[in-house]
Amino acid sequence: MNMKEDFEEIKQKNESYYKLIGEIFCPYFQEQISFNVQGLEHLKFKQRDKARPEQDQYMRFKLLYLAPEILKKIPYYSRYFGDQTI
């Protein structure tokens, strides 16, 4: 299988997976996160008429399976600036 075929297979498989995710509750945001058409388009396009490079799309689709699990398990997020927590 060449790289183009691998990309197309990963993209097709994960587009189907993406459509099945629906919504995930995220403890950090305290709300449901929707995996909808806008999110799928974000994986494929930088701007409305400007597709992301195939290599970029490939990595996004390849790692997509991690997104729901990460969102479910994020209890909080903090940034430290010196002694202050924001």
C-alpha positions as CSV (number, residue, x, y, z in Angstrom):
1,M,0.0,0.0,0.0
2,N,1.4,3.4,-0.9
3,M,1.2,6.5,1.2
4,K,-1.7,8.0,-0.8
5,E,-3.8,4.8,-0.4
6,D,-2.9,4.7,3.3
7,F,-4.0,8.3,3.7
8,E,-7.3,7.7,1.9
9,E,-8.0,4.6,4.0
10,I,-7.2,6.3,7.3
11,K,-9.3,9.4,6.3
12,Q,-12.3,7.3,5.3
13,K,-12.2,5.1,8.3
14,N,-11.8,8.0,10.7
15,E,-14.4,10.2,9.1
16,S,-16.9,7.3,9.7
17,Y,-15.6,7.0,13.3
18,Y,-15.9,10.8,13.8
19,K,-19.6,10.7,12.8
20,L,-20.3,8.1,15.4
21,I,-18.8,9.9,18.4
22,G,-21.6,12.4,18.8
23,E,-21.1,14.2,22.1
24,I,-18.6,13.7,25.0
25,F,-18.9,15.3,28.4
26,C,-15.8,17.2,29.4
27,P,-15.2,17.8,33.1
28,Y,-12.9,20.8,32.4
29,F,-15.5,22.7,30.3
30,Q,-18.4,21.3,32.4
31,E,-20.4,20.7,29.2
32,Q,-20.9,18.4,26.3
33,I,-18.4,18.7,23.4
34,S,-20.0,18.0,20.1
35,F,-18.2,16.2,17.3
36,N,-20.2,17.7,14.5
37,V,-19.7,18.7,10.8
38,Q,-17.8,21.9,11.8
39,G,-15.3,19.8,13.7
40,L,-14.8,17.4,10.9
41,E,-14.3,20.2,8.4
42,H,-11.7,21.7,10.8
43,L,-9.7,18.4,10.6
44,K,-9.6,18.7,6.8
45,F,-9.5,22.5,6.1
46,K,-7.5,25.5,7.5
47,Q,-9.9,27.9,6.0
48,R,-13.2,27.5,4.1
49,D,-11.6,26.9,0.7
50,K,-8.1,25.9,1.8
51,A,-7.5,22.3,2.6
52,R,-4.9,21.3,5.1
53,P,-1.9,19.5,3.6
54,E,-2.4,15.7,3.4
55,Q,0.3,15.0,5.9
56,D,-1.4,17.3,8.5
57,Q,-4.8,15.7,7.8
58,Y,-3.2,12.2,8.1
59,M,-1.9,12.9,11.6
60,R,-5.1,14.5,12.8
61,F,-7.1,11.5,11.6
62,K,-4.6,9.0,12.8
63,L,-4.8,10.4,16.3
64,L,-8.5,11.2,16.3
65,Y,-9.3,8.1,18.5
66,L,-7.5,9.8,21.4
67,A,-9.7,13.0,21.4
68,P,-12.8,11.5,23.1
69,E,-10.7,9.8,25.8
70,I,-8.7,12.9,26.5
71,L,-11.8,15.1,26.8
72,K,-13.4,12.6,29.2
73,K,-10.4,12.5,31.5
74,I,-9.4,16.1,31.7
75,P,-10.4,17.1,35.3
76,Y,-8.9,20.6,35.1
77,Y,-6.2,22.7,33.6
78,S,-4.0,25.3,35.2
79,R,-1.2,27.5,34.1
80,Y,1.5,28.7,36.4
81,F,3.0,32.1,36.1
82,G,5.5,32.6,38.9
83,D,3.5,32.1,42.1
84,Q,0.1,32.8,40.5
85,T,-2.2,30.1,39.3
86,I,-4.6,31.3,36.6
